[in-house]
Amino acid sequence: MFKAVSNHLSAEPKDIRWFYDHYAPMLLGYINGIVQDPQKSEDHLVAIITSFVKDVVILPEKSRLNTWLELRQYAQSKLTLYTAKDHQLNLNQSVNKGRLDLLDDLQKRIFCAVYYHGKSIQYLAATIGCDESEIRNQLKLSIDKMRRASGN
């Protein structure tokens, strides 16, 4: 068992051990669905439960369902930060290996927003100020350029 969990022996709802015993399996399953790496998932689990117990005040009258929902929302916000850091590292690696230098600025912006940041065509059209058809066309052109450059 993790040191952070084994140091707390009380069974009060505010304890890390209590949260670990009651919510770790569900939370680990949730984290595994997002992170897809067992070791990183366990690391995130420990960090999230530890910081949740320190940051969030749990009132005794709250039901377990509310606590689980709060914990899951808290985990979701933390995982967004963690995965964004991991994604930045992966993005930098893929940019070095990729063919993004072949694209003009608008194509690069659209391609990265869609494939690296998960933005929708509709969102990009509203942000950039173009028609959705123009965004789709630029995205298609950028994909075609990158495929031709890699020989596919």
N, C-alpha and C positions, 0 to 999 in steps of 0.2 A: 504494500500500500504506500502511497505517496507520503513523504514527510509532512507536508502541509496538512494532510488529513489525519495522520496518526497522532499528531501532537495534541489534538483536541478530543477529550474523552466524554464531555457532557452531552446530554441528549436534548438540549434546548434547541428550538428552531433556529436560533441565531448561529449555531455552531457549524463549522465547515464539515465536520464529520456527519452531522445530521443531514445537511444538504447533499453531501456525497452519497450517503446511504440511500436517500429517497429519490434523488434526481439524476445521479450520474449515468445510469444506464440509458435513460431517455435522452439526456443531453448529449451523451457520447454518440448515440445513433443520429441525432440531429446534426452534430458537428461533422461526423463521418460523411454525411450526405453532401456537405458543402466542401470540406477540405480534401477528401479522397486520399489521405495519407494517414495510416493508423498512428504512427508516432507523433506527427504534428497534431492529430486530433486529440490524443491524450494530453499533450502539452497544453493545448488550448483549453481542454476541459479543466485542468487544474487551475490555470490562470483565471478562467472565467468564474469558476465557483469561488475561488479565493477572493477575487475582487468584488464579486456580487455580495458576499457576506460582509465585506468591509464597507462597500459603498451604499448598499440598499438596506434601509431599515424595514424589517418585516414586523408587521403588527400581529399580535397573537390571534385577533379575530378574523384574519384573512383565511380563506379556505385554501386547501392544497392546490386546487385548480388555478386560483388566482396567482399563487406563488409560482406554479409551473409556468404560467403565461408570462409573468414578469421576468422569470429567469430566462425563458426562451427569447423574449424581446431583448433583454440585456445581452444575451449571447449573440443574437443577431447583430446588434450594434457593434459589439466587440469584434466579431468575426469580419464585419465589413472593414474595420481598420486593419486587422491582421492580414486578411486576404488582399487588401489594397497594397500593403507593403510587399507581400509575396508577388503580387501581380506586377508591381513596378519593377521588381528584380527580373521577372520573366519577360516583361515587356522590353527592358533594356537589352536582355540577351537576344530576344528575337529580332529586335530592330537591328542589332549588329549583324545578325545572320540573314535577315530578310532583304527584300528588294524595295524597301520603302523609298530609297533614294531615287528610284525611277519615276516616282509619282510627283505631280505638281502639288502645291500647297493645299489646294482645295481637296484634291483626291486623297492626299495623305490624311488630312483632317477627318474626312468622311470615313475612310477605311479604318483608321484607329478608333474613332468614336463607335463604329458599329462592331468591329471584331474584338477590340481590346477592352472597350468600356461598356459594351452592351446597350448602346443607345439605339433608339428606334428611328426609322426613317422619318416618321411624323415629327418626332422631337427635333431631329436635325433640321428639317425643313423650317420649323418655327424658329429655331435658334439662328440658323445661318441666314434665313430670309429668302430661300429658294423654293421652287415647287418641289413636291415629292418626286415627281417624274425626273427632275434634274438631279436630285440626290441619288436616285436609283441608277440613273445613267452614269453618273460619275463613279459610283461604287462598282458598277459592272466594268467600266473602263479600267479602273484601278486593278481589279481582279484579273482582267485579261492581260494587262501589262505585266503583272507579277507572274502569271502562269507562263506567258511567252518567254520571259527572262529566265525562268527556271526549267524550261524545256518541256513543260506539260501541255 
